[in-house]
Amino acid sequence: MTDTNPVLDLIRSAIPDGKPTWTENIAFWMHDPHAGIRLYVHLGRMQPDRSIWEGLSILFLPSGDVLVNRSLGVNVGAAENREYRYRPVVPNQTWTFEFDGVAQRVPPERARERPVVDEPVEAASYELVFEAVQPVFNMHGSDLHSERMHLEQGGRVRGCCVVEGRRIAIDCYGYRDHSVSQRTFTTLDSETWANCVFPSGRVFSLLEVSRGDKRILEGQVYRGVRMQHARPVAVPDLTDTAGAPGAFTITLEVDSELIAIEAETEPLSFPFNLLRPTGMRPGIDTADRDGMVAVQCPTRYRWDGEVGHGWLERTRRLGALRPR
């Protein structure tokens, strides 16, 4: 679980033949309670043309406003388009996340009513360096010959965001993943991704994915110098497009130990639709009741009294959710 070849964490330089659903994705979040900035980002290869990268940024501002960017661009061998540039400087350890472009200012309540369209546009950018605080969690035990790969890791994030003409210094904790596999959103039924890096250096994560009769339940905890596999026992539900319930307890089983982590989402949340076969469009198409909705929530976690600022992503079909 911890002995992972750094080559696995490199951006793929070629698109394999004969695998039309092969894709590569990078997700990252950071949650800075002192600067009042929270950021969720995703950069993924599209289908059928996997040379096209789709970038998505959701930037929660101290004012309560949200800036959103979605952009597309072509690059076969690097995780880049015209506005995004993500790369592993030291694989399994150090990544840079850079964006320089424009974003739309969108009230979250409006995004729950319709897709994001002609909202006000303004300049925005970020330059962030991620330094790992734990070894890579190699979820599937992948090696260089594996069909699929999913790497996750908690870390310290430093850098800056430039919004509203102001440079805001960032120094906080965050979490990233890097995955390569054959997959689409067409068969997805539900997904939950929760994780947090605590000031003491402890880390937890859980991932739940359901596709028909198949369900993935994976997790990890890192305490001091030891990372352990964790089995999720209690996973947070999603009941509406605003992110309810906002308070719950996550339970993880590590060997014979049960770990209870209390959680409370912050007032801000933001939804987007998962497109088929791949893609992420900010806002919700309320006419498509079978469409998949992903709700992003900055979240405060409490583990044995210690508070950490982490993240929660939950994806469900719109028809299963109450409108807000």
C-alpha positions, 0 to 999 in steps of 0.5 A: 500500500505504501511501496509505490513506484513513482513512475505510476504518478507521472502524467501518461505521455500516450493514449493506448490503442484499443481502449476507447474508454481509457481516461486519466484524471486529477482531482485536488482540493484545499481548505484554508480557514485563515485566508477564507479560501476553499478550492476544488479542482479537476482536470480530466481527459475527455472522451472520445478524444482523450487528447482534450483535457477538461479543467474545472475550478470551484473557488469559494471566496471569503465573501460567500461568493463562488468563482467557477471555471470550465475550460477545454484544450488539447495536449496529449502528453501533459496535463495542460490546456490553455488555462490549466497546468498540473504536474508532478514535480517529484512524483508521489511527493510534490505537485504544482497546480496552476491556473491563469484565466477567467472565472464566472461569479455564480451564486450557489443557489442559482447553480442549483436551479440551472446550468451555469451560462452567461454569468459575470466573468472576471480574471482569476488565477492560482499558483499552488505547491502541494507537498505530501505529508504521508505516503501515497495511498495506492488504492488498488495496489497497482504496478506498472502493468496494472489496468487501473490505478488510483493514487491518493495523498494528503499534503500541505499546500502553499502559494497564492490565489489572485481574485478580485485584483488581490493576491491572497497567500495560501498556507493550509492542508489539502488532498489530491488524487491521480487515477488512470483507468477505463471508465465512464460516468454512464454506469455510475449510480453513486459516489462519496469521497471524504477526506481530511488532513489534521494539524497533527499530521493525521489523515483519513479518507474514504471512497464509495462508488456504486455501479449496478451491483458492484460497490467499491468501499475503500479508505485509509488512515495515517497516524504518525509514520503508519498508514493503514487500510480502513473499511468504511462502515458509516458513509455520509448520505446526500438528500438534497442539492444543497448538501444536506445532511450537513452534520453526520459521523463517519465510521472507519474500521481499522483492524478491529478498531472503530474510528468515529469522525464527526463532520459538519459541512460549511454553509457554502456548497456548489453542485455540478452535473456529471456528463456522459460519457465524461465531463463536468458542467457547473450547475444543474440541469433540473429537467434531467431527473436521471442526471448525476449531480455532484455536490462539493462541500468544504467540511470541518471534521473532528477526530478525538477532539482534534479539528481539521478542515477537509472536504466532502464530495457526494454524487447522486441521481437528481431524481433521488434528491430534494430540490433547494 
